[in-house]
Amino acid sequence: MPRQKRALPLAPGTRYTPAVLEGIADGERAALALSLGKRTEAGAVAAAAAALARAEALEGAAVAAEPPARPIACRAGCSACCVSKVLVLAPEVLRIAAHLRATRTEAELAALAERVRAADAATRGLSRIERAEAGVPCPLLDERGACSIHAVRPIVCAGWSSLDAAACERHFAAPAAVPTAPMHRPSYEVANAVLAGLGWAAREQGLDAAPLELIAALRIALERPNAGERWLARLPVFAAARDAEWQEDRRREA
C-alpha cells in the first residue's frame, strides 16, 4: 500500500525544518516496520516502545540543540493539561493495555476499567476545545495527579513541553478565552515526527493507522483482550475510537 505522507508541523527559526522532520519520520518508518512486520501483538507493543524511546531521545537532543528560553515546566503531578483530547495509534493503546494488565491486580484493573468507561461516556465525540472545557480528568492519573502509566505514556503526551505551568492552568481554566502556554516547539515537533513514522510503518503493513482518541481506544482494548489480534487481522476493532475531528481536519486540508 502506498505511503500517504502527513503534514508535519514547523516552528520558524529552527533547524527542524519540514525536510528534517520528514527525514525523522521516514527513518522511524523503516526501523519500526521490522517489529510491526512480525504481525504479532508483541511486535506491535515493541514498536510502540521503540517509538516512545526514540521520541524521548530526540526531544532531549532538541532541547540540547535549541535550549528553550525557560526550563520546561512539566513535572509529575502537574496535570492541568490532562483534560485534553489525546490522539494515539493502535500499537500505543495495545502497549498501555498490556502494561495495565501486567501491573494491576484484578480488582485494580476492574476499577480502572470503570473509570475509563465513565470518562469515555463523558467525552465521546467532543472536539478538542469542548473536551478541554468539560474538564474531565484522564482516568489514568493517580491520587497525586501524576500519570500512573508514565513509562508507557502516549507519544503526544511525551512531546508536550510547556514552559509555564501557571499559563497551562490559566488556559485550561478557560480554554476558549486564554491562549495555550508557550511550548518548546522543537521537542513537540520531533515527537510528532516519530509518531508519524509509526503510523507510516503500520500503514505499509496494511494495518489501520488512523489516529484514535486515547480513552475510547483504551476502553476497547481493556474490554476486548483480543483487540490486538483483531487489529493485526485488519478488522476494524478500533473503529469506534477513530477521531472524527482529526478526520474532518484532513478532509478540509485535502
Phi, psi and omega in degrees: 000131182295145180280131176258117182281139177260155178288132179257147183288164182215131172255133181294150176072032181231155176286347181274071180287168176305323180294319179294316181296320178294324177296320176298312181300317182292323177296319178292323176305312182294318182291317185284339178299332181297317179285316181294331180294345177289341178056041174233157178296323177299322178294320178295318178296319178297321178296317179296320179296316180295321181295316179296317179298320179293319178299316180296319179295317180290326176296317177300319178293323180294320178295320179292322183283324182225078184302138178291159180297330177227158178299147175297130191268349185298129181216161175300133181090349176270093194241024180303322183280354186278026168248006184281157168286129180244126178260137183225170171251159186306317179301325178295317180296317179297322179293317179298314180299318179297320178297316181296318179294331182275340188243354180248146171289168179301318180293318179295319181293321179295318179294319179295317180300323178292321176294321178296315179299318180294317179294321178296316180298326183280341188238354186302129176084358181283147174286174179302313183290321178295322179296315180296320180292328179294330175066027179281116183290150176302130181291355179268001174287146176269185185293343178267358184083014178263156179290122183279353179236034188307322183293338182235023185297160178298152179298324178301318179294319179296329182279346180293130189216068180292144177257004184205101182296322180295322178294325175299314181298319179295318181296311185285347171284334180211071189301328183280340187252334187248131180298159175293159180291153174297145182232163170272094189301319180303321179298315180297319185288321179292325177297317179292329176295318177297317179299320176299319179298321177296318178295317179299318181297318179296316182297322180294337176273003181078017183263156180292117181245021179291139174299137182244146173284127190307307188293318178297318181292322180292323176303314180297315183295325179283326181281336184237093180303339179265017182301320180297316178299319182291321178297316180293334176276007177066029174268149187279054185296329181259017185302322183290345181260358179297137186276112183295325181295317178298316181297321179293321177300318180292322178297321179294320178297323181289000000 
